Amino acid sequence: MPKLYTSRETVNAFRRANFSQISQKGSHLKMRGFWNGKLQTVIIPIHKQIAFGTFQSILSQSGMSKSEFEQFIK
């Protein structure tokens, strides 16, 4: 089973990658930052654990690979 991340871990990893929170609506947080020279916007649900498919979608929105993301998890 793949590692599931909490929303707190995910948000903190994106903050370390120089993404900033731009808004929140209900239980969804919107963050924006530059990755690979492009402005990327990601929507992160605030849940205890983020489902694997949702996590894959977040990575797709950001343009990051899983290994790049894992460099910011600490």
PDB file of N, H, CA, C and O in Angstrom:
ATOM      1  N   MET A   1       0.851  -1.184   0.000  1.00  0.00           N
ATOM      2  CA  MET A   1       0.000   0.000   0.000  1.00  0.00           C
ATOM      3  C   MET A   1       0.895   1.245   0.000  1.00  0.00           C
ATOM      4  O   MET A   1       1.859   1.313   0.762  1.00  0.00           O
ATOM      5  N   PRO A   2       0.583   2.214  -0.840  1.00  0.00           N
ATOM      6  CA  PRO A   2       1.415   3.424  -0.904  1.00  0.00           C
ATOM      7  C   PRO A   2       1.275   4.266   0.363  1.00  0.00           C
ATOM      8  O   PRO A   2       0.264   4.207   1.063  1.00  0.00           O
ATOM      9  N   LYS A   3       2.306   5.040   0.631  1.00  0.00           N
ATOM     10  H   LYS A   3       3.127   5.088   0.062  1.00  0.00           H
ATOM     11  CA  LYS A   3       2.308   5.946   1.790  1.00  0.00           C
ATOM     12  C   LYS A   3       1.255   7.021   1.590  1.00  0.00           C
ATOM     13  O   LYS A   3       1.217   7.677   0.549  1.00  0.00           O
ATOM     14  N   LEU A   4       0.398   7.201   2.593  1.00  0.00           N
ATOM     15  H   LEU A   4       0.429   6.668   3.439  1.00  0.00           H
ATOM     16  CA  LEU A   4      -0.603   8.262   2.558  1.00  0.00           C
ATOM     17  C   LEU A   4      -0.111   9.410   3.426  1.00  0.00           C
ATOM     18  O   LEU A   4       0.372   9.194   4.538  1.00  0.00           O
ATOM     19  N   TYR A   5      -0.235  10.611   2.923  1.00  0.00           N
ATOM     20  H   TYR A   5      -0.627  10.786   2.020  1.00  0.00           H
ATOM     21  CA  TYR A   5       0.211  11.798   3.647  1.00  0.00           C
ATOM     22  C   TYR A   5      -0.989  12.518   4.238  1.00  0.00           C
ATOM     23  O   TYR A   5      -2.089  12.465   3.688  1.00  0.00           O
ATOM     24  N   THR A   6      -0.772  13.192   5.365  1.00  0.00           N
ATOM     25  H   THR A   6       0.121  13.235   5.812  1.00  0.00           H
ATOM     26  CA  THR A   6      -1.823  14.024   5.937  1.00  0.00           C
ATOM     27  C   THR A   6      -1.839  15.353   5.187  1.00  0.00           C
ATOM     28  O   THR A   6      -0.890  15.690   4.479  1.00  0.00           O
ATOM     29  N   SER A   7      -2.907  16.086   5.348  1.00  0.00           N
ATOM     30  H   SER A   7      -3.677  15.811   5.923  1.00  0.00           H
ATOM     31  CA  SER A   7      -2.973  17.398   4.694  1.00  0.00           C
ATOM     32  C   SER A   7      -1.915  18.327   5.279  1.00  0.00           C
ATOM     33  O   SER A   7      -1.361  19.154   4.554  1.00  0.00           O
ATOM     34  N   ARG A   8      -1.626  18.210   6.566  1.00  0.00           N
ATOM     35  H   ARG A   8      -2.076  17.539   7.154  1.00  0.00           H
ATOM     36  CA  ARG A   8      -0.609  19.058   7.200  1.00  0.00           C
ATOM     37  C   ARG A   8       0.768  18.792   6.591  1.00  0.00           C
ATOM     38  O   ARG A   8       1.505  19.730   6.287  1.00  0.00           O
ATOM     39  N   GLU A   9       1.116  17.511   6.412  1.00  0.00           N
ATOM     40  H   GLU A   9       0.517  16.750   6.659  1.00  0.00           H
ATOM     41  CA  GLU A   9       2.403  17.166   5.789  1.00  0.00           C
ATOM     42  C   GLU A   9       2.481  17.714   4.366  1.00  0.00           C
ATOM     43  O   GLU A   9       3.512  18.234   3.941  1.00  0.00           O
ATOM     44  N   THR A  10       1.377  17.587   3.643  1.00  0.00           N
ATOM     45  H   THR A  10       0.539  17.164   3.988  1.00  0.00           H
ATOM     46  CA  THR A  10       1.343  18.031   2.250  1.00  0.00           C
ATOM     47  C   THR A  10       1.483  19.544   2.151  1.00  0.00           C
ATOM     48  O   THR A  10       2.267  20.042   1.343  1.00  0.00           O
ATOM     49  N   VAL A  11       0.732  20.277   2.963  1.00  0.00           N
ATOM     50  H   VAL A  11       0.095  19.873   3.619  1.00  0.00           H
ATOM     51  CA  VAL A  11       0.804  21.743   2.951  1.00  0.00           C
ATOM     52  C   VAL A  11       2.208  22.204   3.336  1.00  0.00           C
ATOM     53  O   VAL A  11       2.765  23.095   2.694  1.00  0.00           O
ATOM     54  N   ASN A  12       2.783  21.604   4.376  1.00  0.00           N
ATOM     55  H   ASN A  12       2.331  20.880   4.897  1.00  0.00           H
ATOM     56  CA  ASN A  12       4.130  21.998   4.805  1.00  0.00           C
ATOM     57  C   ASN A  12       5.170  21.707   3.730  1.00  0.00           C
ATOM     58  O   ASN A  12       6.104  22.487   3.545  1.00  0.00           O
ATOM     59  N   ALA A  13       5.019  20.599   3.024  1.00  0.00           N
ATOM     60  H   ALA A  13       4.260  19.966   3.174  1.00  0.00           H
ATOM     61  CA  ALA A  13       5.954  20.279   1.939  1.00  0.00           C
ATOM     62  C   ALA A  13       5.862  21.324   0.830  1.00  0.00           C
ATOM     63  O   ALA A  13       6.887  21.758   0.304  1.00  0.00           O
ATOM     64  N   PHE A  14       4.649  21.729   0.472  1.00  0.00           N
ATOM     65  H   PHE A  14       3.817  21.375   0.900  1.00  0.00           H
ATOM     66  CA  PHE A  14       4.503  22.750  -0.568  1.00  0.00           C
ATOM     67  C   PHE A  14       5.027  24.101  -0.085  1.00  0.00           C
ATOM     68  O   PHE A  14       5.560  24.872  -0.883  1.00  0.00           O
ATOM     69  N   ARG A  15       4.888  24.398   1.192  1.00  0.00           N
ATOM     70  H   ARG A  15       4.456  23.772   1.841  1.00  0.00           H
ATOM     71  CA  ARG A  15       5.469  25.648   1.727  1.00  0.00           C
ATOM     72  C   ARG A  15       6.988  25.621   1.607  1.00  0.00           C
ATOM     73  O   ARG A  15       7.604  26.629   1.264  1.00  0.00           O
ATOM     74  N   ARG A  16       7.592  24.468   1.890  1.00  0.00           N
ATOM     75  H   ARG A  16       7.091  23.648   2.170  1.00  0.00           H
ATOM     76  CA  ARG A  16       9.050  24.336   1.746  1.00  0.00           C
ATOM     77  C   ARG A  16       9.477  24.480   0.292  1.00  0.00           C
ATOM     78  O   ARG A  16      10.610  24.867   0.006  1.00  0.00           O
ATOM     79  N   ALA A  17       8.561  24.164  -0.629  1.00  0.00           N
ATOM     80  H   ALA A  17       7.641  23.849  -0.396  1.00  0.00           H
ATOM     81  CA  ALA A  17       8.843  24.295  -2.064  1.00  0.00           C
ATOM     82  C   ALA A  17       8.492  25.701  -2.562  1.00  0.00           C
ATOM     83  O   ALA A  17       8.402  25.930  -3.768  1.00  0.00           O
ATOM     84  N   ASN A  18       8.294  26.639  -1.632  1.00  0.00           N
ATOM     85  H   ASN A  18       8.368  26.454  -0.652  1.00  0.00           H
ATOM     86  CA  ASN A  18       7.996  28.053  -1.926  1.00  0.00           C
ATOM     87  C   ASN A  18       6.625  28.284  -2.548  1.00  0.00           C
ATOM     88  O   ASN A  18       6.449  29.221  -3.326  1.00  0.00           O
ATOM     89  N   PHE A  19       5.658  27.442  -2.214  1.00  0.00           N
ATOM     90  H   PHE A  19       5.801  26.681  -1.582  1.00  0.00           H
ATOM     91  CA  PHE A  19       4.267  27.712  -2.576  1.00  0.00           C
ATOM     92  C   PHE A  19       3.661  28.491  -1.418  1.00  0.00           C
ATOM     93  O   PHE A  19       4.053  28.284  -0.269  1.00  0.00           O
ATOM     94  N   SER A  20       2.710  29.386  -1.694  1.00  0.00           N
ATOM     95  H   SER A  20       2.392  29.554  -2.627  1.00  0.00           H
ATOM     96  CA  SER A  20       2.053  30.134  -0.631  1.00  0.00           C
ATOM     97  C   SER A  20       0.547  29.955  -0.717  1.00  0.00           C
ATOM     98  O   SER A  20      -0.026  29.766  -1.790  1.00  0.00           O
ATOM     99  N   GLN A  21      -0.067  30.022   0.449  1.00  0.00           N
ATOM    100  H   GLN A  21       0.398  30.175   1.321  1.00  0.00           H
ATOM    101  CA  GLN A  21      -1.518  29.919   0.518  1.00  0.00           C
ATOM    102  C   GLN A  21      -2.122  31.195  -0.042  1.00  0.00           C
ATOM    103  O   GLN A  21      -1.738  32.298   0.347  1.00  0.00           O
ATOM    104  N   ILE A  22      -3.076  31.037  -0.966  1.00  0.00           N
ATOM    105  H   ILE A  22      -3.387  30.141  -1.283  1.00  0.00           H
ATOM    106  CA  ILE A  22      -3.726  32.227  -1.508  1.00  0.00           C
ATOM    107  C   ILE A  22      -5.186  32.322  -1.089  1.00  0.00           C
ATOM    108  O   ILE A  22      -5.750  33.416  -1.068  1.00  0.00           O
ATOM    109  N   SER A  23      -5.812  31.188  -0.754  1.00  0.00           N
ATOM    110  H   SER A  23      -5.354  30.299  -0.771  1.00  0.00           H
ATOM    111  CA  SER A  23      -7.184  31.247  -0.261  1.00  0.00           C
ATOM    112  C   SER A  23      -7.569  29.906   0.345  1.00  0.00           C
ATOM    113  O   SER A  23      -6.878  28.900   0.181  1.00  0.00           O
ATOM    114  N   GLN A  24      -8.688  29.926   1.046  1.00  0.00           N
ATOM    115  H   GLN A  24      -9.249  30.743   1.178  1.00  0.00           H
ATOM    116  CA  GLN A  24      -9.263  28.700   1.579  1.00  0.00           C
ATOM    117  C   GLN A  24     -10.763  28.838   1.507  1.00  0.00           C
ATOM    118  O   GLN A  24     -11.325  29.868   1.878  1.00  0.00           O
ATOM    119  N   LYS A  25     -11.406  27.792   1.027  1.00  0.00           N
ATOM    120  H   LYS A  25     -10.948  26.955   0.725  1.00  0.00           H
ATOM    121  CA  LYS A  25     -12.859  27.788   0.958  1.00  0.00           C
ATOM    122  C   LYS A  25     -13.328  26.472   1.556  1.00  0.00           C
ATOM    123  O   LYS A  25     -13.138  25.404   0.973  1.00  0.00           O
ATOM    124  N   GLY A  26     -13.939  26.564   2.720  1.00  0.00           N
ATOM    125  H   GLY A  26     -14.094  27.431   3.194  1.00  0.00           H
ATOM    126  CA  GLY A  26     -14.362  25.348   3.408  1.00  0.00           C
ATOM    127  C   GLY A  26     -13.157  24.517   3.798  1.00  0.00           C
ATOM    128  O   GLY A  26     -12.249  24.998   4.476  1.00  0.00           O
ATOM    129  N   SER A  27     -13.154  23.261   3.362  1.00  0.00           N
ATOM    130  H   SER A  27     -13.891  22.871   2.811  1.00  0.00           H
ATOM    131  CA  SER A  27     -12.063  22.362   3.740  1.00  0.00           C
ATOM    132  C   SER A  27     -11.025  22.213   2.634  1.00  0.00           C
ATOM    133  O   SER A  27     -10.296  21.221   2.606  1.00  0.00           O
ATOM    134  N   HIS A  28     -10.946  23.172   1.729  1.00  0.00           N
ATOM    135  H   HIS A  28     -11.538  23.977   1.751  1.00  0.00           H
ATOM    136  CA  HIS A  28      -9.971  23.112   0.638  1.00  0.00           C
ATOM    137  C   HIS A  28      -9.086  24.354   0.649  1.00  0.00           C
ATOM    138  O   HIS A  28      -9.565  25.487   0.704  1.00  0.00           O
ATOM    139  N   LEU A  29      -7.787  24.105   0.596  1.00  0.00           N
ATOM    140  H   LEU A  29      -7.398  23.184   0.552  1.00  0.00           H
ATOM    141  CA  LEU A  29      -6.782  25.159   0.638  1.00  0.00           C
ATOM    142  C   LEU A  29      -6.182  25.323  -0.755  1.00  0.00           C
ATOM    143  O   LEU A  29      -5.838  24.335  -1.405  1.00  0.00           O
ATOM    144  N   LYS A  30      -6.058  26.554  -1.210  1.00  0.00           N
ATOM    145  H   LYS A  30      -6.338  27.356  -0.682  1.00  0.00           H
ATOM    146  CA  LYS A  30      -5.464  26.827  -2.517  1.00  0.00           C
ATOM    147  C   LYS A  30      -4.083  27.419  -2.299  1.00  0.00           C
ATOM    148  O   LYS A  30      -3.915  28.391  -1.563  1.00  0.00           O
ATOM    149  N   MET A  31      -3.086  26.809  -2.961  1.00  0.00           N
ATOM    150  H   MET A  31      -3.223  26.019  -3.559  1.00  0.00           H
ATOM    151  CA  MET A  31      -1.708  27.288  -2.860  1.00  0.00           C
ATOM    152  C   MET A  31      -1.184  27.558  -4.262  1.00  0.00           C
ATOM    153  O   MET A  31      -1.580  26.905  -5.227  1.00  0.00           O
ATOM    154  N   ARG A  32      -0.290  28.528  -4.354  1.00  0.00           N
ATOM    155  H   ARG A  32       0.032  29.058  -3.569  1.00  0.00           H
ATOM    156  CA  ARG A  32       0.269  28.899  -5.659  1.00  0.00           C
ATOM    157  C   ARG A  32       1.765  29.113  -5.517  1.00  0.00           C
ATOM    158  O   ARG A  32       2.246  29.648  -4.519  1.00  0.00           O
ATOM    159  N   GLY A  33       2.490  28.680  -6.545  1.00  0.00           N
ATOM    160  H   GLY A  33       2.100  28.245  -7.357  1.00  0.00           H
ATOM    161  CA  GLY A  33       3.938  28.866  -6.548  1.00  0.00           C
ATOM    162  C   GLY A  33       4.513  28.509  -7.906  1.00  0.00           C
ATOM    163  O   GLY A  33       3.823  27.967  -8.769  1.00  0.00           O
ATOM    164  N   PHE A  34       5.781  28.822  -8.078  1.00  0.00           N
ATOM    165  H   PHE A  34       6.342  29.263  -7.377  1.00  0.00           H
ATOM    166  CA  PHE A  34       6.467  28.503  -9.329  1.00  0.00           C
ATOM    167  C   PHE A  34       7.165  27.160  -9.197  1.00  0.00           C
ATOM    168  O   PHE A  34       7.830  26.892  -8.196  1.00  0.00           O
ATOM    169  N   TRP A  35       7.013  26.323 -10.202  1.00  0.00           N
ATOM    170  H   TRP A  35       6.473  26.540 -11.016  1.00  0.00           H
ATOM    171  CA  TRP A  35       7.718  25.055 -10.267  1.00  0.00           C
ATOM    172  C   TRP A  35       8.148  24.835 -11.705  1.00  0.00           C
ATOM    173  O   TRP A  35       7.325  24.876 -12.620  1.00  0.00           O
ATOM    174  N   ASN A  36       9.428  24.604 -11.900  1.00  0.00           N
ATOM    175  H   ASN A  36      10.096  24.571 -11.156  1.00  0.00           H
ATOM    176  CA  ASN A  36      10.002  24.436 -13.243  1.00  0.00           C
ATOM    177  C   ASN A  36       9.697  25.638 -14.130  1.00  0.00           C
ATOM    178  O   ASN A  36       9.438  25.486 -15.324  1.00  0.00           O
ATOM    179  N   GLY A  37       9.727  26.835 -13.540  1.00  0.00           N
ATOM    180  H   GLY A  37       9.936  26.959 -12.570  1.00  0.00           H
ATOM    181  CA  GLY A  37       9.530  28.059 -14.301  1.00  0.00           C
ATOM    182  C   GLY A  37       8.096  28.380 -14.662  1.00  0.00           C
ATOM    183  O   GLY A  37       7.847  29.327 -15.408  1.00  0.00           O
ATOM    184  N   LYS A  38       7.141  27.609 -14.147  1.00  0.00           N
ATOM    185  H   LYS A  38       7.344  26.839 -13.541  1.00  0.00           H
ATOM    186  CA  LYS A  38       5.727  27.848 -14.453  1.00  0.00           C
ATOM    187  C   LYS A  38       4.963  28.107 -13.161  1.00  0.00           C
ATOM    188  O   LYS A  38       5.235  27.491 -12.130  1.00  0.00           O
ATOM    189  N   LEU A  39       4.008  29.021 -13.230  1.00  0.00           N
ATOM    190  H   LEU A  39       3.786  29.521 -14.067  1.00  0.00           H
ATOM    191  CA  LEU A  39       3.147  29.296 -12.084  1.00  0.00           C
ATOM    192  C   LEU A  39       2.138  28.155 -11.966  1.00  0.00           C
ATOM    193  O   LEU A  39       1.381  27.885 -12.899  1.00  0.00           O
ATOM    194  N   GLN A  40       2.135  27.497 -10.824  1.00  0.00           N
ATOM    195  H   GLN A  40       2.750  27.716 -10.066  1.00  0.00           H
ATOM    196  CA  GLN A  40       1.254  26.347 -10.593  1.00  0.00           C
ATOM    197  C   GLN A  40       0.301  26.660  -9.447  1.00  0.00           C
ATOM    198  O   GLN A  40       0.680  27.314  -8.475  1.00  0.00           O
ATOM    199  N   THR A  41      -0.926  26.194  -9.564  1.00  0.00           N
ATOM    200  H   THR A  41      -1.234  25.663 -10.353  1.00  0.00           H
ATOM    201  CA  THR A  41      -1.916  26.325  -8.499  1.00  0.00           C
ATOM    202  C   THR A  41      -2.359  24.928  -8.097  1.00  0.00           C
ATOM    203  O   THR A  41      -2.699  24.110  -8.952  1.00  0.00           O
ATOM    204  N   VAL A  42      -2.356  24.653  -6.802  1.00  0.00           N
ATOM    205  H   VAL A  42      -2.080  25.317  -6.108  1.00  0.00           H
ATOM    206  CA  VAL A  42      -2.801  23.349  -6.304  1.00  0.00           C
ATOM    207  C   VAL A  42      -3.905  23.548  -5.278  1.00  0.00           C
ATOM    208  O   VAL A  42      -3.902  24.515  -4.516  1.00  0.00           O
ATOM    209  N   ILE A  43      -4.839  22.623  -5.273  1.00  0.00           N
ATOM    210  H   ILE A  43      -4.841  21.838  -5.892  1.00  0.00           H
ATOM    211  CA  ILE A  43      -5.933  22.608  -4.308  1.00  0.00           C
ATOM    212  C   ILE A  43      -5.691  21.412  -3.396  1.00  0.00           C
ATOM    213  O   ILE A  43      -5.587  20.281  -3.870  1.00  0.00           O
ATOM    214  N   ILE A  44      -5.602  21.655  -2.096  1.00  0.00           N
ATOM    215  H   ILE A  44      -5.687  22.574  -1.711  1.00  0.00           H
ATOM    216  CA  ILE A  44      -5.323  20.592  -1.133  1.00  0.00           C
ATOM    217  C   ILE A  44      -6.508  20.469  -0.181  1.00  0.00           C
ATOM    218  O   ILE A  44      -6.846  21.434   0.504  1.00  0.00           O
ATOM    219  N   PRO A  45      -7.150  19.289  -0.125  1.00  0.00           N
ATOM    220  CA  PRO A  45      -8.235  19.105   0.839  1.00  0.00           C
ATOM    221  C   PRO A  45      -7.661  18.971   2.248  1.00  0.00           C
ATOM    222  O   PRO A  45      -6.631  18.325   2.444  1.00  0.00           O
ATOM    223  N   ILE A  46      -8.318  19.571   3.209  1.00  0.00           N
ATOM    224  H   ILE A  46      -9.155  20.096   3.049  1.00  0.00           H
ATOM    225  CA  ILE A  46      -7.867  19.500   4.595  1.00  0.00           C
ATOM    226  C   ILE A  46      -8.592  18.320   5.247  1.00  0.00           C
ATOM    227  O   ILE A  46      -9.697  18.456   5.772  1.00  0.00           O
ATOM    228  N   HIS A  47      -7.931  17.157   5.196  1.00  0.00           N
ATOM    229  H   HIS A  47      -7.033  17.047   4.770  1.00  0.00           H
ATOM    230  CA  HIS A  47      -8.450  15.915   5.762  1.00  0.00           C
ATOM    231  C   HIS A  47      -7.327  15.274   6.565  1.00  0.00           C
ATOM    232  O   HIS A  47      -6.166  15.665   6.444  1.00  0.00           O
ATOM    233  N   LYS A  48      -7.681  14.281   7.391  1.00  0.00           N
ATOM    234  H   LYS A  48      -8.624  13.964   7.489  1.00  0.00           H
ATOM    235  CA  LYS A  48      -6.635  13.603   8.166  1.00  0.00           C
ATOM    236  C   LYS A  48      -5.630  12.947   7.238  1.00  0.00           C
ATOM    237  O   LYS A  48      -4.424  13.134   7.398  1.00  0.00           O
ATOM    238  N   GLN A  49      -6.112  12.181   6.269  1.00  0.00           N
ATOM    239  H   GLN A  49      -7.092  12.029   6.139  1.00  0.00           H
ATOM    240  CA  GLN A  49      -5.223  11.574   5.280  1.00  0.00           C
ATOM    241  C   GLN A  49      -5.767  11.879   3.898  1.00  0.00           C
ATOM    242  O   GLN A  49      -6.978  11.882   3.675  1.00  0.00           O
ATOM    243  N   ILE A  50      -4.859  12.135   2.979  1.00  0.00           N
ATOM    244  H   ILE A  50      -3.876  12.133   3.159  1.00  0.00           H
ATOM    245  CA  ILE A  50      -5.251  12.418   1.605  1.00  0.00           C
ATOM    246  C   ILE A  50      -5.219  11.104   0.838  1.00  0.00           C
ATOM    247  O   ILE A  50      -4.207  10.403   0.841  1.00  0.00           O
ATOM    248  N   ALA A  51      -6.322  10.772   0.185  1.00  0.00           N
ATOM    249  H   ALA A  51      -7.144  11.342   0.182  1.00  0.00           H
ATOM    250  CA  ALA A  51      -6.406   9.534  -0.591  1.00  0.00           C
ATOM    251  C   ALA A  51      -5.339   9.523  -1.681  1.00  0.00           C
ATOM    252  O   ALA A  51      -4.933  10.575  -2.175  1.00  0.00           O
ATOM    253  N   PHE A  52      -4.888   8.323  -2.051  1.00  0.00           N
ATOM    254  H   PHE A  52      -5.218   7.468  -1.650  1.00  0.00           H
ATOM    255  CA  PHE A  52      -3.795   8.200  -3.012  1.00  0.00           C
ATOM    256  C   PHE A  52      -4.137   8.861  -4.348  1.00  0.00           C
ATOM    257  O   PHE A  52      -3.298   9.562  -4.914  1.00  0.00           O
ATOM    258  N   GLY A  53      -5.344   8.655  -4.858  1.00  0.00           N
ATOM    259  H   GLY A  53      -6.026   8.086  -4.399  1.00  0.00           H
ATOM    260  CA  GLY A  53      -5.743   9.262  -6.132  1.00  0.00           C
ATOM    261  C   GLY A  53      -5.774  10.781  -6.051  1.00  0.00           C
ATOM    262  O   GLY A  53      -5.385  11.465  -6.998  1.00  0.00           O
ATOM    263  N   THR A  54      -6.232  11.305  -4.931  1.00  0.00           N
ATOM    264  H   THR A  54      -6.548  10.749  -4.162  1.00  0.00           H
ATOM    265  CA  THR A  54      -6.254  12.753  -4.718  1.00  0.00           C
ATOM    266  C   THR A  54      -4.833  13.297  -4.661  1.00  0.00           C
ATOM    267  O   THR A  54      -4.541  14.357  -5.213  1.00  0.00           O
ATOM    268  N   PHE A  55      -3.951  12.561  -3.988  1.00  0.00           N
ATOM    269  H   PHE A  55      -4.188  11.699  -3.539  1.00  0.00           H
ATOM    270  CA  PHE A  55      -2.548  12.962  -3.898  1.00  0.00           C
ATOM    271  C   PHE A  55      -1.911  13.000  -5.291  1.00  0.00           C
ATOM    272  O   PHE A  55      -1.165  13.926  -5.608  1.00  0.00           O
ATOM    273  N   GLN A  56      -2.204  12.002  -6.114  1.00  0.00           N
ATOM    274  H   GLN A  56      -2.811  11.250  -5.856  1.00  0.00           H
ATOM    275  CA  GLN A  56      -1.682  11.972  -7.483  1.00  0.00           C
ATOM    276  C   GLN A  56      -2.174  13.195  -8.264  1.00  0.00           C
ATOM    277  O   GLN A  56      -1.422  13.775  -9.048  1.00  0.00           O
ATOM    278  N   SER A  57      -3.423  13.581  -8.054  1.00  0.00           N
ATOM    279  H   SER A  57      -4.034  13.110  -7.417  1.00  0.00           H
ATOM    280  CA  SER A  57      -3.986  14.754  -8.722  1.00  0.00           C
ATOM    281  C   SER A  57      -3.287  16.036  -8.267  1.00  0.00           C
ATOM    282  O   SER A  57      -3.025  16.921  -9.081  1.00  0.00           O
ATOM    283  N   ILE A  58      -2.987  16.136  -6.975  1.00  0.00           N
ATOM    284  H   ILE A  58      -3.200  15.417  -6.314  1.00  0.00           H
ATOM    285  CA  ILE A  58      -2.276  17.302  -6.442  1.00  0.00           C
ATOM    286  C   ILE A  58      -0.899  17.404  -7.084  1.00  0.00           C
ATOM    287  O   ILE A  58      -0.474  18.489  -7.481  1.00  0.00           O
ATOM    288  N   LEU A  59      -0.201  16.272  -7.186  1.00  0.00           N
ATOM    289  H   LEU A  59      -0.546  15.391  -6.864  1.00  0.00           H
ATOM    290  CA  LEU A  59       1.119  16.276  -7.825  1.00  0.00           C
ATOM    291  C   LEU A  59       1.012  16.686  -9.288  1.00  0.00           C
ATOM    292  O   LEU A  59       1.858  17.425  -9.792  1.00  0.00           O
ATOM    293  N   SER A  60      -0.013  16.215  -9.962  1.00  0.00           N
ATOM    294  H   SER A  60      -0.700  15.615  -9.552  1.00  0.00           H
ATOM    295  CA  SER A  60      -0.221  16.570 -11.366  1.00  0.00           C
ATOM    296  C   SER A  60      -0.457  18.075 -11.513  1.00  0.00           C
ATOM    297  O   SER A  60       0.085  18.701 -12.424  1.00  0.00           O
ATOM    298  N   GLN A  61      -1.259  18.654 -10.624  1.00  0.00           N
ATOM    299  H   GLN A  61      -1.699  18.145  -9.884  1.00  0.00           H
ATOM    300  CA  GLN A  61      -1.520  20.094 -10.659  1.00  0.00           C
ATOM    301  C   GLN A  61      -0.241  20.890 -10.448  1.00  0.00           C
ATOM    302  O   GLN A  61      -0.058  21.953 -11.042  1.00  0.00           O
ATOM    303  N   SER A  62       0.648  20.372  -9.595  1.00  0.00           N
ATOM    304  H   SER A  62       0.500  19.509  -9.112  1.00  0.00           H
ATOM    305  CA  SER A  62       1.862  21.113  -9.251  1.00  0.00           C
ATOM    306  C   SER A  62       2.972  20.935 -10.274  1.00  0.00           C
ATOM    307  O   SER A  62       3.880  21.764 -10.348  1.00  0.00           O
ATOM    308  N   GLY A  63       2.916  19.873 -11.059  1.00  0.00           N
ATOM    309  H   GLY A  63       2.179  19.200 -10.998  1.00  0.00           H
ATOM    310  CA  GLY A  63       3.989  19.587 -12.005  1.00  0.00           C
ATOM    311  C   GLY A  63       5.160  18.856 -11.370  1.00  0.00           C
ATOM    312  O   GLY A  63       6.181  18.645 -12.024  1.00  0.00           O
ATOM    313  N   MET A  64       5.031  18.467 -10.106  1.00  0.00           N
ATOM    314  H   MET A  64       4.201  18.639  -9.575  1.00  0.00           H
ATOM    315  CA  MET A  64       6.101  17.762  -9.388  1.00  0.00           C
ATOM    316  C   MET A  64       5.963  16.260  -9.572  1.00  0.00           C
ATOM    317  O   MET A  64       4.864  15.738  -9.762  1.00  0.00           O
ATOM    318  N   SER A  65       7.088  15.582  -9.512  1.00  0.00           N
ATOM    319  H   SER A  65       7.981  16.006  -9.357  1.00  0.00           H
ATOM    320  CA  SER A  65       7.056  14.124  -9.439  1.00  0.00           C
ATOM    321  C   SER A  65       6.984  13.741  -7.960  1.00  0.00           C
ATOM    322  O   SER A  65       7.213  14.570  -7.079  1.00  0.00           O
ATOM    323  N   LYS A  66       6.665  12.479  -7.706  1.00  0.00           N
ATOM    324  H   LYS A  66       6.480  11.805  -8.422  1.00  0.00           H
ATOM    325  CA  LYS A  66       6.580  12.037  -6.314  1.00  0.00           C
ATOM    326  C   LYS A  66       7.941  12.146  -5.632  1.00  0.00           C
ATOM    327  O   LYS A  66       8.017  12.532  -4.466  1.00  0.00           O
ATOM    328  N   SER A  67       9.006  11.813  -6.337  1.00  0.00           N
ATOM    329  H   SER A  67       8.945  11.500  -7.284  1.00  0.00           H
ATOM    330  CA  SER A  67      10.343  11.889  -5.728  1.00  0.00           C
ATOM    331  C   SER A  67      10.733  13.338  -5.431  1.00  0.00           C
ATOM    332  O   SER A  67      11.390  13.605  -4.425  1.00  0.00           O
ATOM    333  N   GLU A  68      10.336  14.275  -6.296  1.00  0.00           N
ATOM    334  H   GLU A  68       9.803  14.059  -7.114  1.00  0.00           H
ATOM    335  CA  GLU A  68      10.602  15.696  -6.028  1.00  0.00           C
ATOM    336  C   GLU A  68       9.826  16.148  -4.793  1.00  0.00           C
ATOM    337  O   GLU A  68      10.360  16.860  -3.942  1.00  0.00           O
ATOM    338  N   PHE A  69       8.557  15.730  -4.701  1.00  0.00           N
ATOM    339  H   PHE A  69       8.123  15.152  -5.392  1.00  0.00           H
ATOM    340  CA  PHE A  69       7.727  16.085  -3.549  1.00  0.00           C
ATOM    341  C   PHE A  69       8.335  15.544  -2.258  1.00  0.00           C
ATOM    342  O   PHE A  69       8.378  16.244  -1.246  1.00  0.00           O
ATOM    343  N   GLU A  70       8.805  14.295  -2.296  1.00  0.00           N
ATOM    344  H   GLU A  70       8.770  13.727  -3.118  1.00  0.00           H
ATOM    345  CA  GLU A  70       9.336  13.660  -1.093  1.00  0.00           C
ATOM    346  C   GLU A  70      10.595  14.349  -0.568  1.00  0.00           C
ATOM    347  O   GLU A  70      10.943  14.175   0.600  1.00  0.00           O
ATOM    348  N   GLN A  71      11.277  15.118  -1.397  1.00  0.00           N
ATOM    349  H   GLN A  71      10.994  15.259  -2.346  1.00  0.00           H
ATOM    350  CA  GLN A  71      12.432  15.882  -0.923  1.00  0.00           C
ATOM    351  C   GLN A  71      12.011  16.969   0.073  1.00  0.00           C
ATOM    352  O   GLN A  71      12.810  17.400   0.904  1.00  0.00           O
ATOM    353  N   PHE A  72      10.751  17.405  -0.018  1.00  0.00           N
ATOM    354  H   PHE A  72      10.102  17.054  -0.693  1.00  0.00           H
ATOM    355  CA  PHE A  72      10.260  18.475   0.852  1.00  0.00           C
ATOM    356  C   PHE A  72       9.531  17.942   2.087  1.00  0.00           C
ATOM    357  O   PHE A  72       9.134  18.725   2.950  1.00  0.00           O
ATOM    358  N   ILE A  73       9.348  16.617   2.184  1.00  0.00           N
ATOM    359  H   ILE A  73       9.671  15.981   1.483  1.00  0.00           H
ATOM    360  CA  ILE A  73       8.723  16.010   3.359  1.00  0.00           C
ATOM    361  C   ILE A  73       9.817  15.762   4.386  1.00  0.00           C
ATOM    362  O   ILE A  73      10.753  15.005   4.128  1.00  0.00           O
ATOM    363  N   LYS A  74       9.705  16.390   5.539  1.00  0.00           N
ATOM    364  H   LYS A  74       8.944  17.005   5.749  1.00  0.00           H
ATOM    365  CA  LYS A  74      10.675  16.147   6.620  1.00  0.00           C
ATOM    366  C   LYS A  74      10.069  16.455   7.944  1.00  0.00           C
ATOM    367  O   LYS A  74      10.729  16.313   8.973  1.00  0.00           O
TER     368      LYS A  74
END
